[in-house]
Amino acid sequence: MKNKTKKMLIIITICLIIIDQFIKIIAIKSLTDPIGNDFLGLEIVHNTGMAFGFNDGNIKNIFLTIFVLLIVLNFVKNQIERIDNKTTIALSLVIAGGISNLIDRIFRGFVIDFIKIYKIPNFNFADICIVLGWGFLIVFLIDYTKKN
Protein backbone atom coordinates (compact mmCIF):
# COMPACT_ATOMS: atom_id res chain seq x y z
CA MET A 1 0.00 0.00 0.00
CA LYS A 2 2.84 2.36 0.86
CA ASN A 3 4.41 2.28 -2.62
CA LYS A 4 1.03 2.59 -4.35
CA THR A 5 0.19 5.64 -2.23
CA LYS A 6 3.59 7.22 -2.91
CA LYS A 7 3.27 6.66 -6.66
CA MET A 8 -0.25 8.08 -6.68
CA LEU A 9 0.86 11.15 -4.70
CA ILE A 10 3.82 11.78 -7.00
CA ILE A 11 1.88 11.26 -10.25
CA ILE A 12 -1.04 13.48 -9.24
CA THR A 13 1.31 16.17 -7.91
CA ILE A 14 3.44 16.25 -11.07
CA CYS A 15 0.36 16.30 -13.33
CA LEU A 16 -1.19 19.21 -11.41
CA ILE A 17 2.09 21.17 -11.48
CA ILE A 18 2.35 20.68 -15.24
CA ILE A 19 -1.29 21.72 -15.74
CA ASP A 20 -0.83 24.87 -13.63
CA GLN A 21 2.39 25.91 -15.34
CA PHE A 22 0.85 25.26 -18.76
CA ILE A 23 -2.22 27.36 -17.91
CA LYS A 24 0.02 30.18 -16.65
CA ILE A 25 2.07 30.14 -19.87
CA ILE A 26 -1.13 30.36 -21.92
CA ALA A 27 -2.41 33.18 -19.70
CA ILE A 28 0.84 35.14 -20.05
CA LYS A 29 0.82 34.81 -23.85
CA SER A 30 -2.91 35.34 -24.36
CA LEU A 31 -4.00 37.89 -21.78
CA THR A 32 -2.35 41.05 -23.01
CA ASP A 33 -5.55 42.93 -22.11
CA PRO A 34 -8.09 42.08 -19.40
CA ILE A 35 -11.11 40.02 -20.48
CA GLY A 36 -14.53 40.13 -18.85
CA ASN A 37 -16.00 42.58 -16.38
CA ASP A 38 -15.81 43.53 -12.70
CA PHE A 39 -17.77 40.42 -11.69
CA LEU A 40 -15.90 37.74 -13.65
CA GLY A 41 -12.85 38.05 -15.84
CA LEU A 42 -9.28 37.21 -16.66
CA GLU A 43 -6.50 39.67 -15.92
CA ILE A 44 -2.79 39.06 -15.32
CA VAL A 45 -1.51 40.18 -11.92
CA HIS A 46 2.05 39.73 -10.65
CA ASN A 47 1.55 38.66 -7.04
CA THR A 48 4.67 39.15 -4.93
CA GLY A 49 2.71 38.45 -1.77
CA MET A 50 1.14 35.34 -0.33
CA ALA A 51 -2.47 34.29 -0.86
CA PHE A 52 -4.65 37.24 -1.95
CA GLY A 53 -1.58 39.50 -2.12
CA PHE A 54 -1.05 39.42 1.65
CA ASN A 55 2.47 40.45 2.70
CA ASP A 56 3.14 41.91 -0.75
CA GLY A 57 6.75 42.29 -1.85
CA ASN A 58 8.31 40.40 1.06
CA ILE A 59 11.15 38.03 0.02
CA LYS A 60 10.43 35.98 3.15
CA ASN A 61 7.32 34.66 1.36
CA ILE A 62 9.53 32.14 -0.45
CA PHE A 63 10.87 30.85 2.85
CA LEU A 64 7.40 30.66 4.37
CA THR A 65 6.16 28.69 1.36
CA ILE A 66 9.11 26.30 1.62
CA PHE A 67 8.54 25.93 5.37
CA VAL A 68 4.86 25.01 4.94
CA LEU A 69 5.69 22.60 2.11
CA LEU A 70 8.35 20.91 4.25
CA ILE A 71 5.84 20.46 7.08
CA VAL A 72 3.31 18.87 4.70
CA LEU A 73 5.97 16.66 3.08
CA ASN A 74 7.26 15.57 6.47
CA PHE A 75 3.71 14.65 7.50
CA VAL A 76 3.30 12.60 4.32
CA LYS A 77 6.63 10.86 4.86
CA ASN A 78 5.76 9.91 8.44
CA GLN A 79 2.14 8.93 7.77
CA ILE A 80 2.40 7.36 4.29
CA GLU A 81 1.22 3.93 5.47
CA ARG A 82 -1.91 5.39 7.10
CA ILE A 83 -2.97 7.70 4.28
CA ASP A 84 -5.99 6.60 2.25
CA ASN A 85 -6.65 7.50 -1.40
CA LYS A 86 -8.88 10.51 -0.74
CA THR A 87 -6.32 11.99 1.67
CA THR A 88 -3.57 11.29 -0.88
CA ILE A 89 -5.48 13.30 -3.47
CA ALA A 90 -6.08 16.16 -1.02
CA LEU A 91 -2.39 16.25 -0.05
CA SER A 92 -1.41 16.12 -3.74
CA LEU A 93 -3.54 19.21 -4.36
CA VAL A 94 -1.86 21.13 -1.53
CA ILE A 95 1.66 20.04 -2.46
CA ALA A 96 1.21 20.64 -6.21
CA GLY A 97 -0.27 24.10 -5.70
CA GLY A 98 2.47 25.07 -3.28
CA ILE A 99 5.28 23.78 -5.50
CA SER A 100 3.85 25.35 -8.66
CA ASN A 101 3.51 28.77 -7.02
CA LEU A 102 7.00 28.33 -5.54
CA ILE A 103 8.31 27.67 -9.07
CA ASP A 104 6.80 31.03 -10.09
CA ARG A 105 8.37 32.82 -7.11
CA ILE A 106 11.82 31.36 -7.76
CA PHE A 107 11.94 31.73 -11.56
CA ARG A 108 9.74 34.81 -12.11
CA GLY A 109 10.03 36.62 -8.78
CA PHE A 110 6.23 36.62 -8.43
CA VAL A 111 3.21 34.36 -8.86
CA ILE A 112 1.06 34.71 -11.97
CA ASP A 113 -2.56 35.27 -10.92
CA PHE A 114 -5.18 35.76 -13.62
CA ILE A 115 -8.63 34.59 -12.52
CA LYS A 116 -10.76 37.52 -11.38
CA ILE A 117 -14.04 37.05 -9.51
CA TYR A 118 -15.86 40.07 -8.12
CA LYS A 119 -14.04 41.52 -5.06
CA ILE A 120 -11.78 38.49 -4.49
CA PRO A 121 -8.12 39.23 -5.33
CA ASN A 122 -6.95 37.51 -8.52
CA PHE A 123 -5.86 33.89 -8.18
CA ASN A 124 -4.74 30.93 -10.30
CA PHE A 125 -5.22 27.17 -10.73
CA ALA A 126 -2.55 26.38 -8.10
CA ASP A 127 -4.45 28.52 -5.59
CA ILE A 128 -7.61 26.56 -6.37
CA CYS A 129 -5.70 23.32 -5.76
CA ILE A 130 -4.37 24.57 -2.43
CA VAL A 131 -7.75 25.79 -1.17
CA LEU A 132 -9.54 22.61 -2.29
CA GLY A 133 -6.82 20.40 -0.82
CA TRP A 134 -6.90 22.09 2.59
CA GLY A 135 -10.71 22.13 2.48
CA PHE A 136 -10.83 18.39 1.79
CA LEU A 137 -8.29 17.72 4.57
CA ILE A 138 -10.42 19.66 7.06
CA VAL A 139 -13.57 17.77 6.03
CA PHE A 140 -11.73 14.44 6.26
CA LEU A 141 -10.37 15.35 9.69
CA ILE A 142 -13.84 16.31 10.94
CA ASP A 143 -15.26 13.07 9.52
CA TYR A 144 -12.44 11.02 11.09
CA THR A 145 -12.95 12.73 14.44
CA LYS A 146 -16.69 11.98 14.37
CA LYS A 147 -16.02 8.29 13.61
CA ASN A 148 -13.56 7.98 16.50
Legacy VTK file of the C-alpha trace (Angstrom):
# vtk DataFile Version 3.0
C-alpha trace
ASCII
DATASET POLYDATA
POINTS 148 float
0.000 0.000 0.000
2.840 2.358 0.855
4.414 2.278 -2.625
1.030 2.587 -4.346
0.188 5.636 -2.225
3.585 7.217 -2.914
3.269 6.664 -6.656
-0.255 8.077 -6.676
0.858 11.151 -4.695
3.818 11.775 -7.002
1.880 11.256 -10.250
-1.043 13.478 -9.242
1.307 16.166 -7.905
3.436 16.246 -11.067
0.357 16.301 -13.331
-1.188 19.208 -11.407
2.090 21.174 -11.479
2.348 20.676 -15.245
-1.291 21.719 -15.743
-0.831 24.865 -13.629
2.389 25.914 -15.335
0.854 25.258 -18.761
-2.222 27.364 -17.906
0.019 30.183 -16.654
2.069 30.137 -19.873
-1.127 30.359 -21.924
-2.411 33.179 -19.697
0.839 35.144 -20.049
0.825 34.806 -23.850
-2.914 35.337 -24.364
-4.004 37.894 -21.782
-2.352 41.049 -23.007
-5.548 42.925 -22.106
-8.087 42.079 -19.403
-11.111 40.024 -20.482
-14.529 40.127 -18.845
-15.997 42.583 -16.383
-15.814 43.528 -12.704
-17.769 40.420 -11.694
-15.899 37.735 -13.652
-12.855 38.047 -15.836
-9.280 37.206 -16.662
-6.499 39.665 -15.919
-2.792 39.058 -15.318
-1.511 40.179 -11.917
2.047 39.727 -10.650
1.549 38.657 -7.044
4.668 39.152 -4.928
2.709 38.446 -1.766
1.142 35.342 -0.325
-2.475 34.294 -0.861
-4.647 37.237 -1.950
-1.576 39.504 -2.119
-1.051 39.419 1.654
2.471 40.449 2.696
3.136 41.914 -0.753
6.751 42.290 -1.850
8.314 40.396 1.058
11.149 38.027 0.018
10.426 35.983 3.145
7.316 34.661 1.359
9.534 32.144 -0.452
10.871 30.848 2.851
7.396 30.662 4.366
6.162 28.690 1.359
9.113 26.304 1.616
8.543 25.934 5.374
4.863 25.006 4.941
5.689 22.605 2.106
8.348 20.915 4.249
5.844 20.457 7.075
3.313 18.866 4.700
5.971 16.663 3.075
7.257 15.566 6.472
3.712 14.647 7.504
3.300 12.596 4.316
6.634 10.857 4.865
5.765 9.909 8.440
2.143 8.925 7.768
2.397 7.361 4.287
1.215 3.932 5.467
-1.909 5.387 7.099
-2.965 7.701 4.283
-5.989 6.596 2.252
-6.652 7.495 -1.396
-8.875 10.507 -0.741
-6.316 11.990 1.671
-3.566 11.291 -0.876
-5.477 13.297 -3.471
-6.076 16.163 -1.021
-2.392 16.246 -0.048
-1.409 16.121 -3.736
-3.544 19.211 -4.364
-1.859 21.131 -1.531
1.665 20.042 -2.456
1.213 20.643 -6.205
-0.272 24.099 -5.700
2.473 25.067 -3.283
5.278 23.778 -5.497
3.853 25.352 -8.656
3.508 28.766 -7.017
7.003 28.328 -5.541
8.305 27.674 -9.068
6.802 31.027 -10.089
8.372 32.815 -7.110
11.821 31.364 -7.765
11.936 31.734 -11.562
9.735 34.806 -12.105
10.026 36.625 -8.775
6.230 36.622 -8.434
3.211 34.360 -8.863
1.057 34.706 -11.969
-2.561 35.274 -10.919
-5.175 35.761 -13.616
-8.632 34.592 -12.522
-10.758 37.520 -11.376
-14.038 37.051 -9.511
-15.856 40.074 -8.118
-14.044 41.521 -5.061
-11.775 38.495 -4.491
-8.119 39.230 -5.326
-6.948 37.507 -8.515
-5.864 33.888 -8.177
-4.738 30.927 -10.298
-5.223 27.167 -10.729
-2.549 26.383 -8.103
-4.448 28.518 -5.588
-7.615 26.563 -6.365
-5.699 23.324 -5.763
-4.370 24.572 -2.426
-7.752 25.789 -1.172
-9.544 22.613 -2.286
-6.816 20.399 -0.825
-6.897 22.094 2.594
-10.706 22.127 2.480
-10.831 18.387 1.793
-8.294 17.717 4.570
-10.419 19.664 7.056
-13.571 17.770 6.027
-11.730 14.436 6.255
-10.371 15.354 9.691
-13.841 16.305 10.938
-15.261 13.069 9.521
-12.438 11.022 11.088
-12.950 12.735 14.439
-16.692 11.981 14.366
-16.022 8.295 13.614
-13.565 7.977 16.501
LINES 1 149
148 0 1 2 3 4 5 6 7 8 9 10 11 12 13 14 15 16 17 18 19 20 21 22 23 24 25 26 27 28 29 30 31 32 33 34 35 36 37 38 39 40 41 42 43 44 45 46 47 48 49 50 51 52 53 54 55 56 57 58 59 60 61 62 63 64 65 66 67 68 69 70 71 72 73 74 75 76 77 78 79 80 81 82 83 84 85 86 87 88 89 90 91 92 93 94 95 96 97 98 99 100 101 102 103 104 105 106 107 108 109 110 111 112 113 114 115 116 117 118 119 120 121 122 123 124 125 126 127 128 129 130 131 132 133 134 135 136 137 138 139 140 141 142 143 144 145 146 147
